[in-house]
């Protein structure tokens, strides 16, 4: 049991980081649709750079730059050229994915450095909890940090309130003196960098090594999890862990119930649809009206200005 | 001490929204900015609040020249604006709306902010439940929240852009009380409106803006005759009417109620006979469009009876209206009336009664050439709709009206057209009238309304405000009625 929970948390860590990044981006009103391509290209870049240098950390840095650069293209073409974010994001998805396959071809099968395990002293000795949460490496601790910091910034700081305002009603934020497009640009870049780090985590931590199908479909899944999570960091994290759990379960059960193992990996998709139907129901909203403290967590509204261009005049 | 502007200019494309605006307002006064739609009031206010940057000109507050590049600059010097639709964040709580954008340490101290909200709103006489969502507040309450926030940020100048749109009478009275007490406490309150009555009731002084220029400045009271003349300019009517004899009633509305957004036309009874022209007057968005759309079958009345030539068309579809001989020409010629990207010939094929599967393009081109001649459209059969000028688009729309029409519904038929095209459009319309077609049209041009209508229906604030036979009224009275004021 401990081992299973431990591996679920480890397996879901990159997805958690990527979905937090996309949550931040979308909360500011920009949709970075390129996740599928960004993940793949940054996984490849991260692996190749780490392989050359012999240092995993450098690989993560390079991957973050790749993710940030793709995000910067989406943000700047949207803000400066008023291009459609969905169109640009989709084109970049295809481009980045093919580029990764092409450039990474000769590195398939190589073994690169890996992120060292780092059990936290004392904490990891706590029975059960220690094994589940504190016997991991830096990537997993980073995923915990990403959830905590995102939640804290969103709901406990002025910067987070401004960020949400920009994604909800840019005219209103602008009228209050918030620099709408500057914030959108940098939050998109930040979100992209996190997606890049998640990509490197796949090739340097979770699965070790580069191959074309390493992150297959995970970008689309991350986008869906953000929606399923209602743009709330804790619910998004829950979605990422749920997906991780089903994958680990499928892997562990494949000898016992081969049929089930076929079904489980695709179970998240119908589950997400059902969850979406549920969270958009009026009854769900009413719970929020009765318990204001829960309202944020239960809310499922997309940022109203998501995907739009803000122009002053 | 006070607020002054010097020669403010701002253009959008070829339109000069503000064309050299200068005025001075003393501290502690409640000042009205009056003007019809599109006169440039909102642009000026957005410049004062930093939302727009002026092309040129200067704004002084208490003797100091301001550098207004963004709303942040305006807030810093104490200029705050309440937009017509209060810019609150609907899914956020009252408290979060209150603190968003305010200065302070990064870590939000909500209990501190709550205390401030209660203190400032208490001083102003408002009450808020800080945990409610802004969505659940009425428009009036959202305004109160914005006033509270701006006062908390230290506003010295408060701009209210059409603040009485969408709020109840009680809330309006309360708002006026608040505005007066703010002015008494030394603030400059700018009240932007096109409603004469409200400006007369509330303001100490007034500036009238027309076509981007200040045309009048004075201390109140001013007679509304003067204000109407300043707002709309002189109205001239030529005596060239030759009313056709009316036939049997074509359009008949009996106690019809229509609701759309904030528009609420209640219990309207109106008829329009064959050969009669009914003009719909009123400021943009006062309900004229809603009525036209209901008559066209694009909007179902919630109660009452709507008939054309005695056929009941209640809840009938748009197609049924078309079959009954109703034809509607919307104001958005290119957006609603024509299809961007397709040619004159294709438009005419689309509206022709030929229902065959194949299109004979040679015949279609020939027919198009004929219509282009008939309606003097400047274009070729292959010219796409968006390549035509506004006047030629309107001519094409006229050419697309079927021969057998009983009722023509026109929204701003001559807006944006030059005098020649406008005259041509009316010449064709009056030919239709002589054939016994009923015409109902909306217009912002008093001159046009008085010249062509047999009867004028005045809309105000989303409902029918008055009806006049054209011989019994004049431009001055219409100006009053449009502003929601019955000449006393």
HADDOCK unambig.tbl for C-alpha pairs under 7 A between the chains (distance, minus, plus):
assign (segid A and resid 156 and name CA) (segid B and resid 107 and name CA) 6.23 0.50 0.50
assign (segid A and resid 156 and name CA) (segid B and resid 108 and name CA) 5.54 0.50 0.50
assign (segid A and resid 157 and name CA) (segid B and resid 106 and name CA) 5.34 0.50 0.50
assign (segid A and resid 157 and name CA) (segid B and resid 107 and name CA) 4.63 0.50 0.50
assign (segid A and resid 157 and name CA) (segid B and resid 108 and name CA) 4.83 0.50 0.50
assign (segid A and resid 158 and name CA) (segid B and resid 106 and name CA) 5.21 0.50 0.50
assign (segid A and resid 158 and name CA) (segid B and resid 107 and name CA) 6.46 0.50 0.50
assign (segid A and resid 158 and name CA) (segid B and resid 108 and name CA) 5.76 0.50 0.50
assign (segid A and resid 159 and name CA) (segid B and resid 106 and name CA) 6.65 0.50 0.50
assign (segid A and resid 161 and name CA) (segid B and resid 100 and name CA) 6.24 0.50 0.50
assign (segid A and resid 162 and name CA) (segid B and resid 100 and name CA) 6.22 0.50 0.50
assign (segid A and resid 162 and name CA) (segid B and resid 101 and name CA) 6.56 0.50 0.50
assign (segid A and resid 165 and name CA) (segid B and resid 89 and name CA) 6.99 0.50 0.50
assign (segid A and resid 168 and name CA) (segid B and resid 89 and name CA) 6.79 0.50 0.50
assign (segid A and resid 169 and name CA) (segid B and resid 89 and name CA) 6.42 0.50 0.50
assign (segid A and resid 172 and name CA) (segid B and resid 87 and name CA) 4.80 0.50 0.50
assign (segid A and resid 172 and name CA) (segid B and resid 88 and name CA) 6.35 0.50 0.50
assign (segid A and resid 174 and name CA) (segid B and resid 71 and name CA) 6.88 0.50 0.50
assign (segid A and resid 175 and name CA) (segid B and resid 51 and name CA) 6.63 0.50 0.50
assign (segid A and resid 175 and name CA) (segid B and resid 71 and name CA) 5.30 0.50 0.50
assign (segid A and resid 176 and name CA) (segid B and resid 71 and name CA) 6.37 0.50 0.50
assign (segid A and resid 176 and name CA) (segid B and resid 72 and name CA) 6.47 0.50 0.50
assign (segid A and resid 176 and name CA) (segid B and resid 101 and name CA) 5.15 0.50 0.50
assign (segid A and resid 177 and name CA) (segid B and resid 70 and name CA) 6.92 0.50 0.50
assign (segid A and resid 177 and name CA) (segid B and resid 71 and name CA) 5.12 0.50 0.50
assign (segid A and resid 177 and name CA) (segid B and resid 72 and name CA) 3.89 0.50 0.50
assign (segid A and resid 177 and name CA) (segid B and resid 101 and name CA) 6.34 0.50 0.50
assign (segid A and resid 178 and name CA) (segid B and resid 101 and name CA) 6.33 0.50 0.50
assign (segid A and resid 313 and name CA) (segid B and resid 52 and name CA) 6.85 0.50 0.50
